[in-house]
Amino acid sequence: MIFYYTLLQSRAHAFLLERRLKIEGIECELTYMPKAILKDLCNMGVKFKEKEFIKAVSAINRAAIPGCRLYKEIMYPDKSEYVEVSLR
C-alpha cells in the first residue's frame, strides 16, 4: 500500500490541514512523521492513501499553507522509501 505524508511547519498547520481535508471528504489522519523525512519541519503531519491523492493535492493547494511538503511512501518487505512529490 502506498501512503502520502504532508509535512508542515507547525502542529497548528497540521490540525488545520487535517480539518480541511476531512471537510472535503478526504480520508486522512494526523500522524507523527517518519524519521527518514523529518527534516527541519514539525514532527506531526497528515497522512492519506494513494486513492485520495488527486483530491488531496487539490485541497492542499487551495489551503495554501506555507512550507507544506509532500512525500510518497513506498513500502518494501524490508524497508520503506520516501520520495518528495511536487504539489503543483
C-alpha positions as CSV (number, residue, x, y, z in Angstrom):
1,M,0.0,0.0,0.0
2,I,1.2,3.5,-0.8
3,F,0.7,6.4,1.6
4,Y,1.4,10.1,1.3
5,Y,2.7,12.3,4.1
6,T,2.2,16.0,4.3
7,L,5.0,17.8,6.3
8,L,4.1,21.1,7.7
9,Q,5.8,23.9,9.7
10,S,3.7,23.6,12.9
11,R,1.2,21.4,14.7
12,A,-1.4,24.2,14.1
13,H,-0.9,23.8,10.4
14,A,-1.2,20.0,10.7
15,F,-4.5,20.3,12.6
16,L,-5.8,22.9,10.1
17,L,-4.9,20.8,7.1
18,E,-6.4,17.7,8.5
19,R,-9.7,19.5,9.2
20,R,-9.8,21.0,5.7
21,L,-9.2,17.6,4.1
22,K,-11.9,15.9,6.2
23,I,-14.4,18.7,5.4
24,E,-13.8,17.9,1.7
25,G,-14.5,14.2,2.4
26,I,-10.9,13.1,2.1
27,E,-9.9,10.2,4.3
28,C,-6.8,11.2,6.2
29,E,-5.3,11.1,9.7
30,L,-2.9,13.2,11.9
31,T,0.3,11.3,12.4
32,Y,3.9,11.6,13.5
33,M,6.3,11.9,10.6
34,P,8.7,9.1,9.8
35,K,12.3,9.9,10.9
36,A,13.5,9.4,7.3
37,I,11.7,12.5,6.1
38,L,11.6,14.5,9.3
39,K,14.0,17.4,8.5
40,D,13.5,20.9,9.9
41,L,9.7,20.9,9.9
42,C,7.2,19.8,12.6
43,N,7.2,16.2,13.7
44,M,3.4,16.0,13.1
45,G,1.6,16.0,9.7
46,V,-1.2,14.5,7.7
47,K,-1.2,11.1,6.1
48,F,-3.5,9.8,3.3
49,K,-3.8,6.9,1.0
50,E,-3.0,6.9,-2.7
51,K,-6.6,6.7,-3.7
52,E,-7.1,10.2,-2.2
53,F,-4.1,11.7,-4.0
54,I,-5.7,13.9,-6.7
55,K,-8.4,15.3,-4.3
56,A,-5.9,15.8,-1.5
57,V,-3.3,17.6,-3.6
58,S,-6.0,19.9,-4.9
59,A,-7.2,20.6,-1.4
60,I,-3.7,21.2,-0.1
61,N,-3.0,23.7,-2.9
62,R,-6.2,25.6,-2.1
63,A,-5.3,25.7,1.6
64,A,-2.1,27.5,0.6
65,I,-0.3,26.6,3.8
66,P,3.2,28.0,3.7
67,G,6.1,25.5,3.8
68,C,4.0,22.4,3.0
69,R,5.9,19.5,1.6
70,L,4.5,16.1,0.3
71,Y,6.2,12.7,0.4
72,K,5.2,9.4,-1.1
73,E,6.0,6.3,1.0
74,I,6.7,3.1,-0.9
75,M,6.8,0.1,1.3
76,Y,9.0,-2.9,0.6
77,P,9.2,-6.1,2.6
78,D,12.3,-4.9,4.5
79,K,12.1,-1.1,4.4
80,S,10.3,2.0,3.3
81,E,11.4,4.6,0.7
82,Y,10.2,8.2,0.7
83,V,10.1,10.3,-2.4
84,E,9.2,14.0,-2.4
85,V,6.3,14.8,-4.7
86,S,5.5,18.2,-6.3
87,L,2.3,19.9,-5.1
88,R,1.8,21.8,-8.4
